[in-house]
Amino acid sequence: MLSRIAESLFWIGRYAERAECTARILDVHVHRVLEDPWLDETSAGAELLAVMGVADRSGPADSRHVTEVLAYEAANASSIRGSLSAARENARGARVVVSSDVWECLNATWNDLPHTEELARRMGPHVYFRYVRERTAMLAGLVDATLARDDGWRFLVLGRSLERVDMTARLLSSSISDDPSSQSWVSLLRSCGAHEAYLRTYRRAVDAARVAEFLLLDRLFPRSIYWSLALAEQILAELDTSRGLVRATVDDAARRTVGRARTELEFRSIDELVAEMPDLLAALQRTCSAVSAAVTIRYFARDSPRTWASEVPA
């Protein structure tokens, strides 16, 4: 496979997951602002922009401004619209390997975004968030149902897994300062599609420490950070095997970094998780950046690694 095609597939996975998770994060934020009369909307918005890496913005960080920046802004690669546009452009460059169903789903989603944005401006942003979540879920299903489990699929799933780790860490970061009994922890679970799975697992009321444990360490929930790290590690091992690199030691920097992060996370107690949460989440985000850079150097033959908010490849 050409490195250009592999890179495009990797970034389709990352950008599509980024769009979905950003929609989830914004949905949680808007619900918090509406439901909590004591919440300082401006400071909460500024904190969210900082978590998402777009803190340097003019104007008050109210819900309208935050939604404009993170949902509708076309030039921002961290926004929903910018991410979906970038995913579509990468899919255009990889048409020889992506299925027609995957391409048509991405293309139709991008073409319908202006109309959906217009509806959302009239009826509220939840229309936009719901549309993006439904379409990205459809895309993920088509990827799993219509692509052969070859290296192309592996690069796409690797990108999706790394982005999921990063964005789940950002979701947790956006709620970490909340009161342990706050309703926002329920909203956080719902934003990850994890509320019912959490209740079936713990069979008790929502507790902040248990929510963190579930989203970080659960071995059966596919949006947990542990699950995503383990899947990324498996994909990197398969990519090594497919290149004939079966060796006694691991010389892949990306695989070593992912394995170290998974191991360090796996054996922490719940008390350690709670006590070290801010540093742990920041370290996970740095891990994603380091792994992405290592994958770029090893497989894509680029002179300079991409960053989290990078642009579409030329």
N, C-alpha and C positions, 0 to 999 in steps of 0.2 A: 504494500500500500504506500502511495506517495505521502511524504510527511505533510504536505499541504492539505491533503484530504483528511489525514488523521487529526491534524490540528483543528480543522473545521468541525469535525464530529465532536471533538473534545469540547469545543466552545458552544456548539449547539446544546449539549447537555448542561453546561454551566449557565448559559444565558436563559434557557427555558426554566431551569430551576430557580434562577434569580428572580425572574418575573413572577413565578408562582409564590415564592416566599415573601417577596416584597408586597404582593397583594395581601398575603396573610398578615404580615406585620402592620400594614396600614389599617386593615380591618380591625385588628386589636386596638390600635391607637385611637381610631375614631370612636369605637365602642367605649373605651375608657373615658374619653372626654365627655361623651354623652351621659354615661352612667354615674360618674363620680363628680358631685358638685364641688368637692373640696380640692379637686385636682387643678393645679396651675397649668393651664393649657399651653401657654407660651414656653414655660420651662420644660414641660414634657415634650413639646415639639422640637425644641432645641436639642434636648437629649437624644431624641430619636434620630434627628439629622446627624448628630455626632456619631451615634452607633452605626449609621449607614455610610459614614465616611464623607458626608457632604455638609459639614458644619459651617463652612464659610459662605453664608448666604445672607443677602440683605433683606430687610423687612422683618416684621414680627413672625415668629414661628408658630402661628396658630394652625388649626387643622386645615384650613383652606390652603395656606401657603405650603404646608408639608405635603398635602396631597398633590398640589401642582408640581412640586419639585420631584417627588418620588413616584408619581403615577403618570403624569401627562407630558413631562418635559422630554421632547424628542431627542435633544442633543446630549442628554445625560445618560451614559451607559449604565448607571445604577438605577435608573427609573424603569418602571414596567414597560412603557412604550419603547424606550431605548433598548432594553434587553430583548424584547420580542423582535424589534427591527434587526438587531444584530444576529439573533438566532436565524431569522429568515435569510439574511445575506450569507451567512455561513452555509445554510442548507442549499442555497442557490449554487454555491461553489462546490458542493459535494453531491450534486444530483446523480452522479454515476453510481453512488453507493447507498444513498437513502432511498427508501421505498416511495412510490408515488403517493401512498396514503399519508406518510409523514410530511412530505413536501406540501401536499394540498392542505393538510391541517394547519401547518405553519403559515402558508400563504393566505388562506382564508381568514385566519385569526388576525393577521396583520392588516388585511384589507377592511375588516369589520371594526377595527379599533376606533377610527374617527367617529363612526356612527354611535358606537357604544360610549365613547367619551361625551358626545353631545347629549345622549340620554342621561348620563351620570351627572352632568352639570345641571340638568333640570330636575332630576329625581333623587339625587344623592349619590355619593361615591360607591356605595355598596353594590350598585348595579355593575359598575366597572370591575370591582374586585371579584364579584361572583363570576362574571364572564371570563376573566383571566384564569381563575382557579379551575373552572370547568374545562376550558380549552387546553390548558397545560396538562390537566389530568388525562384528557383524551389523547394528547400528544404522547404522554408517557405510556399509555396503553398501546398505542400504535407502534411505538418503538419496540416494546416487548413482544408484540404480536406479529410484526411483519419484517423484522430484521434478523438475519442469520446471526448466530452467536460466534461471529468471527472477530478479528481485531477491530473492525470498524465499530461494531456494537460495544466492544470493550472500552474503546476510547470515549464513546458517548456516555456510557454508564459511569466511567471514571470521573468525567467532568461533572456529571449530575451528583455523584456521591460527595465529591469535594465541596461543591457549592452547597449541598445540603448540610454538611458539617458546619460550614462557615455561617450559613444563614440561621440554622438552629441556635448556634452560639449567639448570634446577634439578637434573635428573639428572646433568649434567656437574659441577655444583657439589658434589654429594654424593660424587663420586669423585675430585675434583681433588687432594686431599691424599694419595691412595694412592700406594704405590710403583709406578713405571712398569712393573715386571714382575709386579705383583700380579694374581692371578686375578680380582679384582673388575672389571677392565676387560673381561674376557670376559663376566662377568655383566651389565655395563652394556650391552654390545652386544646380548646376548640380551634384556634388558629392553626394548630398542627394536625388537626383531624384526630386528636389523641384523647379526647375527653371520655368517650365510651370505653376505649381500650384501657385507659387509666382506671376507671371505675371497676371494670371487670377484673383487673389485676389486683388492686388493693382493697376493693370492696369497703371503702370508707370515704368520708368527706375529703375534699381537696385540701391538701396540706402542702405548703411551699417546698419543704424539704423533699417530700415524696415526688412532687412534680419535677423538681430538678433531677432527682434520682432516675425517674422514669425516662425523661427526655435525654439524659446523658448516658445511662447505663443499660437500659432494657435491651435484652438480647433477642426479643421476638418482635419488637415494633420497628417497622422499616424506616421511620423518620427519626429514630434515636441516633445520637451521635456515635455511640458504640457500633450500632448496626452499619452505619455508613462508613465508618473507618474500617471495619472488618471487610466490607464489600470492596472498598478501594484497595485494601491490601491484597485481597484475593485476585482482583483484576490485574494489579501490577505483577503478581506472581505468574499469572497466566500469560501476560505479555512477555515476560522473561522466558517462559517455557516455549512460547511460540517462536521465539527467536533462537531457540537452541541453547539458551543460557541456563542450563541446569547445573548448578555448582554447589559446593559445600558451604560457601559463604555468599552473602548477599552484597553485590557491589552496586546495586541500584540505590542512589541517594533517596529517591522518592519513596521507595518501598521501605527503606530503613526508617525514614522519618514517620511514615504512617504507622508502621509496626510499633515504634517507640511510643507514639502518642496513644495508640490503642492499649498497649500494655500498662502505661502509667495511669490511664483512666480506669482500666478494668479492675485494678486491685485497690482502689481508694475506698475507704469507708464512707458512709453517708455523712458522718460528722466532718470528715476531711473535705468532702465535696462542698458542704455548706460554708465551712470556714474559709476555704480557698477559692470560692466561686469566681470572683472578679478576675483573679490572676489566671485561673484555669481557662476561663472563656477567652481571655485575651491570648493565651498561649495556643489555644485551638485555632484561633483565627490566623495567628502567625504560622502555624503548622500548615494550614491550607495554602497560604502564599508560598511557603517554602517548597511544598510538594508540587504545586503548579509550576514554579520556576524550574525545579529539577526535571519534571516531565518534559517541559519545553526544551531544555538543553539536551536531554537524552534522545527524544523522539522527533522533535519538530525542526531541529537544525536552524533555529533562529539565533541571531546575534544577541538579542536582548529579550529577557523573559518578560511576559506580560504581568500587569498588576491586576488587582481586584477589579478596578473600574476601567479596564483596557478597552480599546476600540476593536472593531471588526478587522480581521486580517485583510491585507490588500490582495 
